[in-house]
Amino acid sequence: MAGALVLGASVSGASGMPVFRHALERWQASDYEIVVFHRGAPDDDAQRLIDQLRAAPARNYANIDVKPVDVSGRMDAAMEDLWTCQTNPAPPWVVVRAPNTSADASPVWSGPLTETLVGAVLDSPARRKIAEGLLRGMSAVWVLLECGDAARDEAAVDTLAGELHRLEKKLALPPPPAAAGLRSPLPLRVAFGLVRVTRNDPAEEFFATTLQHGKALYTARPVAFPVFGRGRMLGGLVGREIAPDEIEQACSSIVAACAAEAKDQNPGRDLLLAANWSSIFDPAAAQLGGAPATTAVPVGGTPSSTSSASTPSHSGSQTNRKAGVLIAGAVLLAASLAAWRLRARSG
């Protein structure tokens, strides 16, 4: 969990906007490089898929940069090395590389160019939930990558949901000028979401691989990742690390005041998400911030199955409490009016 610890040390301790809101409004998500190796002119089907990828940044708001490379022509040294490192590649062949990685770094994904691959790279149900939660102004959406052991997974969900719900009440926003310089009308609040991902879900295969890219594979234990801003992810908590102290440390660092304003001065790495981040600056975003999320699960409710949304279990009790407050207020108002009338008559 070094990522979260360093984040807390590097950005807290100064009066300013919370890290999560500064990141949401100001940190542009870095592009994933999508290299499409082909031999000669691509056929119609391949060209259609390449065009679909190229259109994704404008059409789907995906943070990708598409680079077709003809292996029958002259390639630069970096692309030639990348091509020769592939195992039995058959063009058209796709290699997905993480942002800001060295030329010799292992790719996130590689495989033949197909309709299924293009869809899996650009989007998935879990990533849609993460994006919606962040677009609604959540401080962070935690992603639980399950291990497949029901007991361990459910224990991790219970711990995460309980602690995040507690921290929503405990953690406070930085003091003024925390709201100074806000560009979005989204309400500034401490709120967390939780999304579960099954490792063997075909729809989440690319995303699960992205989560673990460059890290040791902890297939026998669940891993929890906090995601904030425009898809900025900190290091994961593995197995027994999914504990109250570790969760609070990560959440506190995300809610703390932002001192190191440049993204590159802070730890973490960007996920590949298809999300219109500019929508947070629309005046209508103020209403979205208070609306219940339909995908990213608020921590008051626990999804019964992976990659599924549920209504927060405490929403009914919240409604009842609000109704009780209104009734009590009405009673107090009536009593005040009655007392005023008695005083008026006696005078």
C-alpha positions as CSV (number, residue, x, y, z in Angstrom):
1,M,0.0,0.0,0.0
2,A,3.0,2.3,-0.5
3,G,1.2,4.3,-3.1
4,A,-1.5,5.5,-0.8
5,L,1.0,6.2,2.0
6,V,3.2,8.3,-0.3
7,L,0.1,10.2,-1.6
8,G,-0.9,11.1,1.9
9,A,2.7,12.3,2.7
10,S,3.1,14.2,-0.5
11,V,-0.2,16.1,-0.8
12,S,-1.5,16.6,2.7
13,G,-0.5,19.3,5.2
14,A,-1.6,22.3,3.2
15,S,-4.8,24.2,3.0
16,G,-6.4,23.7,-0.4
17,M,-8.8,21.7,-2.5
18,P,-9.1,18.0,-1.6
19,V,-6.9,15.7,-3.7
20,F,-9.9,13.9,-5.2
21,R,-11.6,17.0,-6.5
22,H,-8.4,18.6,-7.7
23,A,-7.7,15.4,-9.7
24,L,-11.2,15.3,-11.1
25,E,-11.1,18.9,-12.3
26,R,-7.5,19.3,-13.4
27,W,-5.6,16.0,-14.0
28,Q,-6.0,14.8,-17.5
29,A,-6.0,11.0,-17.9
30,S,-2.9,9.8,-19.7
31,D,-3.4,7.9,-23.0
32,Y,-2.9,4.1,-23.4
33,E,-1.1,3.4,-26.7
34,I,-3.0,1.0,-28.9
35,V,-0.6,-0.3,-31.5
36,V,-2.2,-2.2,-34.4
37,F,0.3,-4.2,-36.5
38,H,-0.9,-5.1,-40.0
39,R,0.8,-6.4,-43.1
40,G,0.1,-4.3,-46.1
41,A,-3.2,-2.5,-46.5
42,P,-5.8,-3.8,-43.9
43,D,-8.8,-5.5,-45.3
44,D,-12.3,-3.9,-44.9
45,D,-13.1,-5.6,-41.6
46,A,-9.7,-4.7,-40.1
47,Q,-9.9,-1.1,-41.3
48,R,-13.4,-0.8,-39.8
49,L,-12.0,-1.8,-36.4
50,I,-9.0,0.4,-36.7
51,D,-11.3,3.3,-37.6
52,Q,-13.5,2.4,-34.6
53,L,-10.5,2.6,-32.3
54,R,-9.4,5.9,-33.8
55,A,-12.8,7.4,-33.3
56,A,-13.0,6.3,-29.7
57,P,-11.3,9.3,-28.1
58,A,-13.9,11.7,-29.6
59,R,-16.9,9.3,-29.7
60,N,-16.4,7.4,-26.5
61,Y,-14.0,9.8,-24.6
62,A,-11.6,6.9,-24.2
63,N,-8.0,7.8,-23.2
64,I,-6.2,6.0,-26.0
65,D,-3.8,6.9,-28.8
66,V,-4.0,4.5,-31.8
67,K,-1.0,3.8,-33.8
68,P,-1.3,1.5,-36.9
69,V,2.1,0.0,-38.0
70,D,2.7,-1.8,-41.3
71,V,5.1,-4.7,-40.6
72,S,5.8,-5.1,-44.3
73,G,7.2,-1.5,-44.4
74,R,10.0,0.2,-42.5
75,M,9.4,0.3,-38.8
76,D,11.2,2.5,-36.3
77,A,13.4,0.6,-33.8
78,A,10.9,0.8,-30.9
79,M,8.1,-0.7,-33.0
80,E,10.3,-3.3,-34.5
81,D,11.4,-4.4,-31.1
82,L,7.8,-4.5,-29.9
83,W,6.8,-6.6,-32.9
84,T,9.6,-9.1,-32.6
85,C,8.8,-9.6,-28.9
86,Q,5.3,-10.9,-29.7
87,T,4.6,-14.6,-29.5
88,N,3.2,-16.0,-32.7
89,P,1.6,-12.8,-33.8
90,A,-0.8,-13.0,-36.8
91,P,-1.6,-9.5,-38.3
92,P,-3.7,-7.6,-37.7
93,W,-2.4,-7.8,-34.2
94,V,-3.1,-5.4,-31.3
95,V,-0.7,-4.5,-28.5
96,V,-1.9,-2.2,-25.7
97,R,0.7,-0.3,-23.7
98,A,0.2,1.5,-20.5
99,P,0.9,5.3,-20.3
100,N,4.4,6.5,-19.6
101,T,6.1,3.2,-19.7
102,S,9.5,2.4,-21.1
103,A,10.0,0.9,-24.5
104,D,11.0,-2.5,-23.0
105,A,8.1,-2.6,-20.5
106,S,5.7,-5.5,-20.9
107,P,2.4,-4.6,-22.6
108,V,-0.9,-4.6,-20.9
109,W,-2.5,-6.8,-23.5
110,S,-1.8,-8.3,-26.9
111,G,-3.9,-10.4,-29.3
112,P,-5.5,-10.5,-32.7
113,L,-7.6,-7.5,-33.8
114,T,-11.3,-8.6,-33.4
115,E,-14.6,-7.0,-32.7
116,T,-14.6,-8.6,-29.2
117,L,-11.1,-7.2,-28.4
118,V,-12.0,-3.7,-29.5
119,G,-15.1,-3.7,-27.3
120,A,-13.2,-5.2,-24.3
121,V,-10.4,-2.6,-24.6
122,L,-12.7,0.4,-24.8
123,D,-15.2,-0.4,-22.1
124,S,-16.6,-2.9,-19.6
125,P,-19.5,-2.9,-17.0
126,A,-17.2,-2.4,-14.0
127,R,-15.4,0.5,-15.7
128,R,-18.7,2.2,-16.5
129,K,-19.7,2.0,-12.8
130,I,-16.4,3.5,-11.7
131,A,-16.7,6.3,-14.2
132,E,-20.3,7.1,-13.2
133,G,-19.4,7.2,-9.5
134,L,-16.5,9.6,-10.1
135,L,-18.6,11.8,-12.4
136,R,-21.1,12.1,-9.6
137,G,-18.4,13.5,-7.4
138,M,-17.5,10.5,-5.2
139,S,-14.2,10.9,-3.4
140,A,-13.1,7.5,-4.6
141,V,-14.6,4.3,-6.0
142,W,-12.9,1.2,-4.5
143,V,-12.5,-1.7,-6.9
144,L,-12.4,-5.2,-5.3
145,L,-10.8,-7.7,-7.6
146,E,-12.1,-11.0,-6.2
147,C,-10.1,-14.2,-5.9
148,G,-12.9,-16.7,-6.3
149,D,-12.9,-17.9,-2.7
150,A,-16.4,-16.9,-1.5
151,A,-15.4,-16.6,2.1
152,R,-12.4,-14.4,1.5
153,D,-14.2,-12.2,-1.0
154,E,-17.3,-11.7,1.2
155,A,-15.1,-10.9,4.2
156,A,-13.2,-8.3,2.1
157,V,-16.6,-6.8,0.9
158,D,-17.9,-6.6,4.5
159,T,-14.7,-4.9,5.7
160,L,-14.5,-2.4,2.9
161,A,-18.2,-1.5,2.9
162,G,-18.3,-1.1,6.7
163,E,-15.1,1.0,6.9
164,L,-16.0,3.2,3.9
165,H,-19.4,3.9,5.4
166,R,-17.8,4.8,8.7
167,L,-15.2,7.0,7.0
168,E,-17.8,8.9,5.1
169,K,-19.0,10.2,8.5
170,K,-15.5,10.5,10.1
171,L,-13.4,12.1,7.5
172,A,-13.8,15.9,7.0
173,L,-13.0,18.0,4.0
174,P,-10.0,20.4,4.3
175,P,-10.9,23.7,5.9
176,P,-11.5,26.8,3.7
177,P,-10.3,27.6,1.1
178,A,-11.1,23.9,0.2
179,A,-14.0,25.1,-2.0
180,A,-12.0,28.0,-3.4
181,G,-11.2,27.6,-7.1
182,L,-13.8,24.9,-7.8
183,R,-14.6,24.7,-11.5
184,S,-17.4,22.2,-11.3
185,P,-20.8,22.7,-9.7
186,L,-20.7,19.2,-8.3
187,P,-21.3,19.2,-4.5
188,L,-18.1,18.9,-2.6
189,R,-18.6,15.9,-0.3
190,V,-16.9,12.9,1.2
191,A,-18.5,9.8,-0.4
192,F,-17.2,6.4,-1.5
193,G,-18.3,3.7,-3.8
194,L,-17.5,0.0,-4.2
195,V,-17.4,-2.1,-7.4
196,R,-16.7,-5.8,-7.4
197,V,-14.9,-7.5,-10.3
198,T,-14.6,-11.3,-10.9
199,R,-11.3,-12.4,-12.4
200,N,-12.9,-15.0,-14.7
201,D,-15.6,-12.7,-16.0
202,P,-14.9,-12.5,-19.8
203,A,-16.3,-9.0,-19.9
204,E,-13.8,-7.9,-17.4
205,E,-10.7,-9.9,-18.5
206,F,-9.0,-6.8,-20.0
207,F,-9.8,-4.7,-17.0
208,A,-8.6,-7.3,-14.5
209,T,-5.4,-7.6,-16.5
210,T,-5.0,-3.8,-16.4
211,L,-5.4,-3.8,-12.6
212,Q,-2.6,-6.2,-12.1
213,H,-0.3,-5.0,-14.8
214,G,3.3,-4.7,-13.7
215,K,2.4,-6.2,-10.3
216,A,2.7,-9.7,-8.8
217,L,-0.5,-11.7,-9.4
218,Y,-2.3,-12.4,-6.2
219,T,-4.8,-14.9,-7.6
220,A,-5.5,-16.6,-4.3
221,R,-6.4,-13.4,-2.4
222,P,-8.8,-10.5,-3.1
223,V,-7.2,-7.1,-3.9
224,A,-8.8,-3.7,-3.3
225,F,-7.8,-0.6,-5.3
226,P,-8.9,3.0,-4.6
227,V,-9.7,4.9,-7.8
228,F,-10.3,8.7,-7.8
229,G,-10.1,11.7,-10.0
230,R,-10.4,10.7,-13.7
231,G,-9.5,7.1,-13.1
232,R,-6.3,7.6,-11.1
233,M,-5.6,4.3,-9.2
234,L,-3.4,3.9,-6.1
235,G,-1.6,0.6,-5.2
236,G,-3.8,-2.2,-4.1
237,L,-4.5,-3.7,-0.7
238,V,-4.0,-7.5,-0.8
239,G,-5.7,-10.1,1.4
240,R,-5.2,-9.2,5.0
241,E,-4.1,-5.7,4.1
242,I,-7.8,-5.0,3.4
243,A,-8.0,-3.8,7.0
244,P,-9.5,-0.7,8.8
245,D,-6.2,1.1,9.3
246,E,-5.0,0.6,5.7
247,I,-8.4,1.6,4.2
248,E,-8.5,4.7,6.4
249,Q,-5.0,5.7,5.5
250,A,-5.8,5.5,1.8
251,C,-9.1,7.4,2.1
252,S,-7.5,10.1,4.2
253,S,-4.8,10.7,1.7
254,I,-7.4,11.1,-1.1
255,V,-9.6,13.5,1.0
256,A,-6.6,15.5,2.3
257,A,-5.7,19.0,0.9
258,C,-3.8,18.9,-2.3
259,A,-0.3,20.5,-2.1
260,A,1.5,18.8,-5.0
261,E,-0.8,20.0,-7.8
262,A,0.9,18.3,-10.8
263,K,-0.3,14.8,-11.4
264,D,3.2,13.5,-12.1
265,Q,4.3,14.6,-8.6
266,N,1.8,12.2,-7.1
267,P,1.8,8.4,-7.0
268,G,-0.7,6.2,-8.9
269,R,-1.5,5.3,-12.5
270,D,-4.3,6.0,-14.8
271,L,-6.9,3.4,-15.9
272,L,-8.4,3.2,-19.4
273,L,-11.9,4.6,-19.0
274,A,-14.4,5.8,-21.5
275,A,-15.9,8.9,-19.7
276,N,-16.8,12.4,-20.6
277,W,-15.0,14.2,-17.8
278,S,-15.9,17.6,-19.3
279,S,-19.5,16.9,-18.3
280,I,-18.7,17.8,-14.7
281,F,-18.4,21.4,-15.7
282,D,-22.0,21.5,-17.0
283,P,-24.4,23.4,-14.6
284,A,-26.6,20.3,-14.6
285,A,-23.8,18.4,-12.8
286,A,-25.0,20.0,-9.6
287,Q,-28.1,17.8,-9.7
288,L,-26.2,14.7,-10.7
289,G,-24.0,15.0,-7.6
290,G,-27.0,14.5,-5.2
291,A,-28.7,11.8,-7.2
292,P,-28.3,8.1,-6.2
293,A,-25.8,6.3,-8.4
294,T,-27.3,3.6,-10.6
295,T,-24.0,1.8,-11.2
296,A,-21.2,2.5,-8.8
297,V,-22.5,1.1,-5.5
298,P,-22.6,3.5,-2.6
299,V,-20.9,1.9,0.4
300,G,-24.2,1.8,2.4
301,G,-25.3,-1.0,0.1
302,T,-23.4,-4.2,-0.8
303,P,-23.8,-5.7,-4.2
304,S,-25.0,-9.3,-4.0
305,S,-23.0,-10.4,-7.0
306,T,-20.0,-9.2,-8.9
307,S,-20.3,-6.2,-11.3
308,S,-23.8,-5.5,-10.2
309,A,-25.5,-2.5,-8.7
310,S,-27.8,-2.5,-5.8
311,T,-29.9,0.0,-3.9
312,P,-28.1,1.2,-0.7
313,S,-29.6,-0.8,2.2
314,H,-29.6,2.3,4.3
315,S,-31.6,4.4,1.9
316,G,-34.9,3.5,3.5
317,S,-33.7,4.4,6.9
318,Q,-32.3,7.7,5.6
319,T,-35.7,8.5,4.1
320,N,-37.4,7.6,7.4
321,R,-35.0,9.8,9.3
322,K,-35.6,12.7,7.0
323,A,-39.3,12.3,7.3
324,G,-39.0,12.2,11.1
325,V,-36.9,15.4,11.0
326,L,-39.6,17.1,8.9
327,I,-42.4,16.0,11.2
328,A,-40.5,17.1,14.3
329,G,-39.8,20.4,12.7
330,A,-43.5,20.9,11.8
331,V,-44.4,20.1,15.4
332,L,-41.9,22.6,16.8
333,L,-43.1,25.3,14.4
334,A,-46.7,24.7,15.4
335,A,-45.8,24.9,19.1
336,S,-43.9,28.1,18.5
337,L,-46.8,29.7,16.7
338,A,-49.2,28.7,19.5
339,A,-46.9,30.2,22.1
340,W,-46.6,33.4,20.1
341,R,-50.4,33.7,19.9
342,L,-50.8,33.2,23.6
343,R,-48.2,35.9,24.3
344,A,-50.0,38.2,21.9
345,R,-53.3,37.7,23.6
346,S,-51.9,38.2,27.0
347,G,-50.2,41.4,25.9
